[in-house]
């Protein structure tokens, strides 16, 4: 499986609530800053940076989506 997003792509990240439950808040806008190695289970990973806060996260591809 290959990465579907590239560096500098803007994406939505849906924040996770307690125990992995999706939060009610609107998705935050992040920019992909690095494509990381694909996990052993085949899921691509990315390092993303918030456009509004001083926050970086490492996420799997199923946790992000393209901007509408």
DSSP file (Angstrom, degrees, kcal/mol; ACC not computed):
  #  RESIDUE AA STRUCTURE BP1 BP2  ACC     N-H-->O    O-->H-N    N-H-->O    O-->H-N    TCO  KAPPA ALPHA  PHI   PSI    X-CA   Y-CA   Z-CA
    1    1 A X              0   0    0      0, 0.0     2,-0.2     0, 0.0    37,-0.1   0.000 360.0 360.0 360.0 134.3    0.0    0.0    0.0
    2    2 A X        -     0   0    0      1,-0.1     2,-0.2    42,-0.1    42,-0.2  -0.595 360.0 -89.1-102.0 163.8    1.4    3.4   -0.9
    3    3 A X        -     0   0    0     -2,-0.2    -1,-0.1     1,-0.1    32,-0.0  -0.530  28.8-162.6 -69.2 135.9    0.9    6.8    0.7
    4    4 A X  S    S+     0   0    0     -2,-0.2     2,-0.3     2,-0.0    -1,-0.1   0.503  71.8  59.6 -97.2  -7.6   -2.2    8.7   -0.8
    5    5 A X  S    S-     0   0    0      4,-0.0     2,-0.3    61,-0.0     3,-0.0  -0.876  70.6-148.6-120.7 154.3   -1.1   12.1    0.5
    6    6 A X    >   -     0   0    0     -2,-0.3     3,-2.0     1,-0.1    26,-0.3  -0.770  36.7 -75.9-118.4 163.8    2.0   14.1   -0.2
    7    7 A X  T 3  S+     0   0    0     -2,-0.3    26,-0.2     1,-0.3     3,-0.1  -0.323 118.8  23.7 -56.6 139.3    4.1   16.6    1.8
    8    8 A X  T 3  S+     0   0    0     24,-3.1    -1,-0.3     1,-0.3     2,-0.2   0.385  87.0 137.2  78.5   1.5    2.4   20.0    2.0
    9    9 A X    <   -     0   0    0     -3,-2.0    23,-2.6    23,-0.1     2,-0.4  -0.578  52.3-132.4 -71.0 139.1   -1.1   18.6    1.4
   10   10 A X  E     +A   31   0A   0     -2,-0.2    57,-0.8    21,-0.2     2,-0.3  -0.814  34.9 171.4 -93.0 134.6   -3.7   20.1    3.7
   11   11 A X  E     -AB  30  66A   0     19,-2.9    19,-3.0    -2,-0.4     2,-0.4  -0.904  33.8-113.2-138.1 162.3   -6.0   17.6    5.4
   12   12 A X  E     -AB  29  65A   0     53,-3.2    53,-1.8    -2,-0.3     2,-0.5  -0.804  24.5-159.7 -92.8 141.4   -8.6   17.3    8.1
   13   13 A X  E     -AB  28  64A   0     15,-2.5    15,-2.0    -2,-0.4     2,-0.7  -0.983   9.9-145.2-121.9 119.4   -7.8   15.4   11.2
   14   14 A X        -     0   0    0     49,-1.2    13,-0.1    -2,-0.5    12,-0.1  -0.742  24.4-128.0 -84.0 116.0  -10.7   14.2   13.3
   15   15 A X        -     0   0    0     -2,-0.7     8,-2.2    11,-0.2     2,-0.4  -0.322  18.5-129.3 -65.3 145.0   -9.7   14.4   16.9
   16   16 A X  B     -E   22   0B   0      6,-0.2     6,-0.3     1,-0.1     5,-0.1  -0.800  17.8-151.6 -98.6 136.2  -10.1   11.2   19.0
   17   17 A X    >   -     0   0    0      4,-5.5     3,-1.4    -2,-0.4     6,-0.1  -0.092  51.1 -37.4 -87.8-166.7  -11.9   11.3   22.3
   18   18 A X  G >  S+     0   0    0      1,-0.3     3,-1.8     2,-0.2    -1,-0.2  -0.252 130.1   5.9 -56.3 139.4  -11.4    9.0   25.3
   19   19 A X  G 3  S-     0   0    0      1,-0.3    -1,-0.3    -3,-0.1    -2,-0.1   0.793 133.7 -61.0  55.2  33.6  -10.7    5.4   24.4
   20   20 A X  G <  S+     0   0    0     -3,-1.4    -1,-0.3     1,-0.3     2,-0.2   0.496  92.5 147.3  79.5   3.5  -10.5    6.2   20.7
   21   21 A X    <   -     0   0    0     -3,-1.8    -4,-5.5    -5,-0.1    -1,-0.3  -0.535  56.4-106.6 -72.5 138.5  -14.1    7.5   20.4
   22   22 A X  B     -E   16   0B   0     -6,-0.3    -6,-0.2    -2,-0.2    -1,-0.1  -0.409  36.0-124.5 -65.1 136.6  -14.4   10.2   17.8
   23   23 A X        -     0   0    0     -8,-2.2    -1,-0.1    -2,-0.1    -6,-0.0  -0.274   9.6-124.6 -76.9 168.4  -14.9   13.7   19.4
   24   24 A X  S    S+     0   0    0      2,-0.0    -1,-0.1    -2,-0.0     3,-0.1   0.648  76.8 106.4 -87.4 -17.2  -17.8   16.0   18.6
   25   25 A X  S    S-     0   0    0      1,-0.1   -10,-0.1   -10,-0.1     3,-0.1  -0.143  82.5 -92.9 -63.6 157.4  -15.6   18.9   17.6
   26   26 A X        -     0   0    0      1,-0.1   -11,-0.2   -12,-0.1    -1,-0.1  -0.366  52.7 -92.8 -63.8 148.5  -15.1   20.0   14.0
   27   27 A X        -     0   0    0    -13,-0.1     2,-0.2    -3,-0.1   -13,-0.2  -0.374  42.1-126.6 -62.7 143.6  -12.1   18.4   12.3
   28   28 A X  E     -A   13   0A   0    -15,-2.0   -15,-2.5    -3,-0.1     2,-0.5  -0.630  17.5-117.6 -91.3 151.5   -8.9   20.5   12.5
   29   29 A X  E     +A   12   0A   0     -2,-0.2    22,-2.2   -17,-0.2    23,-0.4  -0.787  39.4 172.2 -92.9 128.6   -6.9   21.5    9.4
   30   30 A X  E     -AC  11  50A   0    -19,-3.0   -19,-2.9    -2,-0.5     2,-0.4  -0.874  26.8-132.0-129.4 161.3   -3.3   20.2    9.3
   31   31 A X  E     -AC  10  49A   0     18,-2.7    18,-2.4    -2,-0.3     2,-0.4  -0.955  25.6-120.2-114.2 136.3   -0.5   20.1    6.8
   32   32 A X  E     + C   0  48A   0    -23,-2.6   -24,-3.1    -2,-0.4    16,-0.2  -0.621  35.1 170.8 -73.4 124.4    1.4   16.9    6.0
   33   33 A X  E     +     0   0A   0     14,-2.9     2,-0.3    -2,-0.4    15,-0.2   0.653  63.1  14.3-109.4 -20.9    5.1   17.6    6.8
   34   34 A X  E     - C   0  47A   0     13,-1.5    13,-2.5   -28,-0.1     2,-0.6  -0.973  59.4-138.7-154.0 138.9    6.5   14.1    6.5
   35   35 A X  E     - C   0  46A   0     -2,-0.3    11,-0.2    11,-0.2     2,-0.1  -0.897  33.1-157.6 -92.9 120.2    5.5   10.7    5.0
   36   36 A X  E     - C   0  45A   0      9,-2.0     9,-0.6    -2,-0.6     3,-0.1  -0.467  29.7 -74.2 -95.3 167.3    6.6    8.1    7.6
   37   37 A X        -     0   0    0     -2,-0.1     2,-0.2     7,-0.1     8,-0.2  -0.224  55.4-100.4 -59.2 150.7    7.2    4.4    7.0
   38   38 A X        -     0   0    0      6,-0.2     6,-0.2     1,-0.1    -1,-0.1  -0.545  42.2-114.5 -73.3 135.2    4.2    2.1    6.5
   39   39 A X    >   -     0   0    0      4,-2.5     3,-2.2    -2,-0.2    -1,-0.1  -0.150  28.2-101.5 -67.2 165.5    3.3    0.2    9.6
   40   40 A X  T 3  S+     0   0    0      1,-0.3    -1,-0.1     2,-0.1    -2,-0.1   0.786 123.5  57.5 -59.2 -28.9    3.6   -3.6    9.8
   41   41 A X  T 3  S-     0   0    0      2,-0.1    -1,-0.3     1,-0.0    -2,-0.1   0.372 123.2-104.6 -85.9   6.6   -0.2   -3.9    9.3
   42   42 A X  S <  S+     0   0    0     -3,-2.2     2,-0.5     1,-0.3    -2,-0.1   0.472  74.8 137.7  91.0   2.9    0.1   -2.0    6.0
   43   43 A X        -     0   0    0     -5,-0.0    -4,-2.5     1,-0.0    -1,-0.3  -0.729  51.2-130.2 -87.7 123.0   -1.3    1.4    7.2
   44   44 A X        -     0   0    0     -2,-0.5    17,-2.1    -6,-0.2     2,-0.3  -0.415  23.7-151.4 -66.0 145.0    0.7    4.5    5.9
   45   45 A X  E     -CD  36  60A   0     -9,-0.6    -9,-2.0    -8,-0.2     2,-0.3  -0.861  11.8-171.0-118.9 154.8    1.6    7.0    8.6
   46   46 A X  E     -CD  35  59A   0     13,-2.6    13,-2.6    -2,-0.3     2,-0.5  -0.978  23.5-133.4-140.5 150.9    2.2   10.8    8.4
   47   47 A X  E     -CD  34  58A   0    -13,-2.5   -14,-2.9    -2,-0.3   -13,-1.5  -0.952  35.2-172.7-100.6 126.1    3.5   13.6   10.6
   48   48 A X  E     -CD  32  57A   0      9,-2.9     9,-2.5    -2,-0.5     2,-0.4  -0.880  14.6-150.8-122.2 152.6    1.1   16.5   10.4
   49   49 A X  E     -CD  31  56A   0    -18,-2.4   -18,-2.7    -2,-0.3     7,-0.2  -0.981  23.4-116.7-125.6 133.9    1.2   20.0   11.8
   50   50 A X  E     -C   30   0A   0      5,-2.8   -20,-0.2    -2,-0.4     5,-0.2  -0.369   9.6-149.4 -67.0 143.2   -1.8   22.1   12.8
   51   51 A X  S    S+     0   0    0    -22,-2.2    -1,-0.1     1,-0.1   -21,-0.1   0.639  97.6  32.7 -83.9 -16.4   -2.4   25.3   10.8
   52   52 A X  S    S+     0   0    0    -23,-0.4     2,-0.3     3,-0.1    -1,-0.1   0.618 119.1  41.9-115.9 -18.7   -3.9   27.1   13.9
   53   53 A X  S    S-     0   0    0      2,-0.2     2,-1.6     0, 0.0    -3,-0.1  -0.840  84.3-108.1-126.9 163.6   -2.0   25.7   16.9
   54   54 A X  S    S+     0   0    0     -2,-0.3     2,-0.4    -5,-0.1    -3,-0.1  -0.518  77.2 124.4 -89.0  68.1    1.6   24.9   17.6
   55   55 A X        -     0   0    0     -2,-1.6    -5,-2.8    -5,-0.2     2,-0.4  -0.989  40.0-171.3-135.1 135.7    0.9   21.1   17.5
   56   56 A X  E     -D   49   0A   0     -2,-0.4     2,-0.3    -7,-0.2    -7,-0.2  -0.953  12.3-176.7-120.9 147.7    2.4   18.2   15.5
   57   57 A X  E     -D   48   0A   0     -9,-2.5    -9,-2.9    -2,-0.4     2,-0.5  -0.960  25.8-134.1-138.7 155.7    0.9   14.7   15.5
   58   58 A X  E     +D   47   0A   0     -2,-0.3     2,-0.3   -11,-0.2   -11,-0.2  -0.972  39.8 169.3-108.1 124.7    1.8   11.3   14.0
   59   59 A X  E     -D   46   0A   0    -13,-2.6   -13,-2.6    -2,-0.5     2,-0.2  -0.892  33.4-118.4-133.5 159.8   -1.3    9.7   12.5
   60   60 A X  E >   -D   45   0A   0     -2,-0.3     3,-2.1   -15,-0.2     4,-0.2  -0.607  39.0-105.0 -92.1 162.8   -2.3    6.8   10.3
   61   61 A X  G >  S+     0   0    0    -17,-2.1     3,-1.2     1,-0.3   -16,-0.1   0.782 117.6  62.7 -61.2 -28.4   -4.0    7.5    6.9
   62   62 A X  G 3  S+     0   0    0      1,-0.2    -1,-0.3   -18,-0.2   -19,-0.0   0.572  96.3  61.1 -75.0  -6.1   -7.4    6.4    8.3
   63   63 A X  G <  S+     0   0    0     -3,-2.1   -49,-1.2   -50,-0.0     2,-0.3   0.447 102.7  56.1 -96.2  -2.1   -7.4    9.3   10.8
   64   64 A X  E <   -B   13   0A   0     -3,-1.2     2,-0.3    -4,-0.2   -51,-0.2  -0.863  59.3-171.2-128.4 161.9   -7.2   12.0    8.1
   65   65 A X  E     -B   12   0A   0    -53,-1.8   -53,-3.2    -2,-0.3     3,-0.1  -0.979  32.4 -92.5-148.1 158.9   -9.2   13.1    5.1
   66   66 A X  E     -B   11   0A   0     -2,-0.3   -55,-0.2   -55,-0.2     2,-0.1  -0.351  47.5-100.3 -69.6 150.8   -8.9   15.6    2.2
   67   67 A X              0   0    0    -57,-0.8    -1,-0.1     1,-0.1   -57,-0.0  -0.469 360.0 360.0 -67.6 143.4  -10.3   19.1    2.5
   68   68 A X              0   0    0     -2,-0.1    -1,-0.1    -3,-0.1    -2,-0.0   0.464 360.0 360.0 -78.2 360.0  -13.6   19.5    0.8
